[in-house]
Amino acid sequence: MKKQLLLLVMMILPLVANADIVEINGIYYNIITKGNIAEVTSNPNTYTGNVIIPETVDYNNVTYRVTSIGDNAFESCHELTSVTIGNSVTSIGDNAFSDCPLLTSFTIPDNVTSIGARVFQYCFGLTDVTIGNSVTSIGDYDFYSCYRMTSITIGNSVTSIGDRAFGYCTALNSVSIPDSMTSIGTSAFYYCNGLISITIPNSVTLIGPYAFDSCSGLTSVTIGNGVTSIYERTFSGCTKLTDITIPNSVTTIELSAFSSCI
């Protein structure tokens, strides 16, 4: 028993010694002494107004590079109006900005290489987003129910769009899918009924089921020759779809792929 207790203490001590949560100039950080890095974390009193995340912070006479925005860092900050991300930040965690209704515009700079899931879901005021050229994937539910978002610029390193990433983005009227893209997840653009046309490049090899289900404003679709199958309800409910180009590479079209396309 003593041996097990000693082992537990030895496992916990490095975590306690190497991490502190501190407030510096109104922003809370998880200070990690190993590597001298800092992660933006949640504010117990919530963040408000305009927040500028610096490249470095000083704590106990040591300079720390701010390299990440942690999980849930700005979640449900209902009076947050804008965030500027410093050039040292490389990752944004799950739910980082979820349910921030006053955010209207957001730019993920080129220094950010990864973003988590549900990052901007329920940001009802968000109208336009730019995803930098270093992000490699858009996570599940990242922009779910951002129903005022009209445009998004996707960087040229993004290879995948997660499940329901843009579900219920009903005002979204234009999306340019870069040649880096290889997969579009299940229900990725579900109920984006403001979307008028979509061109899927040759690099895309997988379009998940329900990907464009209920996109009732969609009139034109061009699919590149990387796709081999069109799955169930991929374009179901696209009631205005009159023009679609399907390449010879497609060998399977499931029965409900175009259901209710009247």
SVG drawing of the C-alpha trace seen along z (x, -y; Angstrom):
<svg xmlns="http://www.w3.org/2000/svg" viewBox="-40 -45 54 47">
<polyline fill="none" stroke="black" stroke-width="0.4" points="0.0,0.0 2.8,-2.4 4.6,-1.6 1.5,-2.4 1.0,-5.7 4.6,-6.7 4.2,-5.9 1.0,-8.1 2.8,-11.0 5.7,-10.7 3.4,-10.8 1.5,-13.9 4.5,-16.0 5.9,-16.8 2.5,-18.1 2.2,-20.3 5.8,-21.5 5.6,-22.2 2.2,-24.0 0.6,-27.0 -2.6,-28.9 -1.9,-32.6 -3.6,-35.9 -1.5,-38.3 -3.0,-41.5 -6.5,-40.1 -5.8,-36.8 -5.4,-33.5 -2.6,-31.1 -1.6,-27.6 2.1,-28.2 4.2,-25.1 7.8,-25.5 9.1,-22.6 9.8,-24.3 8.8,-27.7 5.4,-27.7 2.0,-29.1 -1.5,-28.0 -4.5,-30.4 -7.1,-29.0 -10.6,-30.0 -11.3,-33.1 -13.4,-32.3 -15.2,-35.7 -15.4,-35.2 -13.7,-37.2 -15.3,-40.3 -14.7,-42.9 -11.6,-42.7 -8.9,-40.2 -5.4,-40.3 -3.3,-37.2 0.4,-38.1 3.3,-36.1 5.0,-36.0 4.2,-36.6 6.5,-37.2 6.0,-35.3 8.4,-35.2 11.1,-36.8 10.8,-34.1 9.5,-34.7 7.0,-32.1 5.9,-31.7 2.1,-31.5 1.7,-28.5 -1.9,-27.3 -5.4,-28.2 -6.7,-25.5 -9.9,-23.5 -13.0,-25.6 -10.8,-28.7 -13.4,-31.2 -16.5,-29.0 -19.7,-30.8 -18.1,-34.2 -21.3,-36.0 -19.7,-39.5 -16.6,-38.6 -16.5,-40.7 -13.1,-39.9 -9.9,-37.9 -6.5,-38.6 -4.2,-35.6 -0.5,-36.1 2.1,-34.7 3.4,-32.2 0.1,-30.3 0.1,-26.9 -3.0,-25.1 -6.6,-25.9 -8.4,-23.4 -11.9,-21.8 -14.8,-24.2 -12.3,-27.1 -14.8,-29.8 -18.1,-27.8 -21.2,-29.8 -19.7,-33.3 -22.6,-35.0 -21.0,-38.5 -18.1,-37.3 -18.8,-38.5 -15.5,-37.9 -12.6,-35.7 -9.2,-35.0 -7.1,-32.0 -3.6,-33.1 -1.1,-31.0 0.9,-30.1 -1.9,-28.0 -1.5,-24.4 -4.3,-22.6 -7.8,-23.3 -10.0,-21.0 -13.6,-20.0 -16.7,-22.3 -14.4,-25.3 -17.0,-27.9 -20.3,-26.0 -23.2,-28.1 -21.4,-31.4 -24.6,-32.8 -23.3,-36.2 -20.3,-35.0 -20.5,-36.1 -17.2,-35.5 -14.1,-33.3 -10.7,-33.0 -8.8,-29.7 -5.0,-30.2 -2.8,-28.2 -1.3,-26.0 -4.4,-24.4 -4.7,-20.8 -8.2,-19.8 -11.5,-21.3 -12.9,-19.4 -16.3,-17.8 -19.0,-20.4 -16.5,-23.3 -19.1,-25.8 -22.3,-24.0 -25.3,-26.3 -23.4,-29.4 -26.5,-30.4 -25.4,-34.0 -22.1,-33.0 -22.1,-33.9 -18.6,-33.1 -15.5,-31.1 -12.0,-31.1 -10.4,-27.7 -6.6,-27.6 -4.7,-25.5 -3.4,-23.0 -6.7,-21.7 -7.2,-18.1 -10.4,-17.2 -13.7,-18.6 -15.2,-16.9 -18.7,-15.6 -21.3,-18.3 -18.6,-20.9 -20.9,-23.4 -24.2,-21.8 -27.1,-24.4 -24.9,-27.2 -28.0,-28.3 -26.7,-31.7 -23.5,-30.2 -23.7,-30.9 -20.2,-30.2 -17.4,-27.7 -14.2,-27.2 -12.8,-23.8 -9.0,-23.8 -7.0,-21.2 -5.5,-20.0 -8.8,-18.5 -9.2,-14.7 -12.3,-14.1 -15.6,-15.7 -17.3,-14.3 -20.8,-13.0 -23.4,-15.8 -20.6,-18.3 -22.8,-20.9 -26.2,-19.5 -28.9,-22.1 -26.8,-24.8 -29.7,-25.9 -28.0,-29.2 -25.4,-27.3 -25.9,-27.7 -23.1,-25.8 -20.2,-23.6 -17.1,-22.4 -15.4,-19.3 -11.7,-19.1 -10.0,-15.9 -8.1,-15.6 -11.3,-14.6 -11.7,-10.9 -14.4,-10.7 -17.7,-12.5 -19.5,-11.2 -23.2,-10.3 -25.6,-13.3 -22.8,-15.7 -25.0,-18.1 -28.4,-16.8 -31.1,-19.4 -29.1,-22.1 -32.3,-23.3 -30.7,-26.2 -28.1,-24.1 -28.4,-24.3 -25.1,-23.1 -22.5,-20.5 -19.3,-19.5 -17.5,-16.4 -13.9,-15.7 -12.6,-12.4 -11.2,-11.3 -14.6,-10.2 -15.6,-6.6 -18.9,-6.4 -21.8,-8.7 -23.3,-7.5 -26.8,-7.5 -28.5,-10.9 -25.4,-12.8 -27.6,-15.2 -31.0,-14.3 -33.4,-17.2 -31.5,-19.4 -34.7,-20.4 -33.3,-22.9 -30.4,-20.8 -30.6,-20.8 -27.0,-20.6 -24.5,-17.9 -21.4,-16.5 -20.5,-13.0 -17.1,-11.7 -16.5,-8.2 -14.5,-7.3 -17.8,-6.9 -18.8,-3.3 -21.4,-3.3 -24.4,-5.6 -26.6,-4.5 -30.3,-4.6 -31.1,-7.5 -28.2,-9.6 -30.5,-12.0 -33.8,-11.4 -36.3,-14.2 -34.4,-16.1 -37.5,-17.1"/>
</svg>
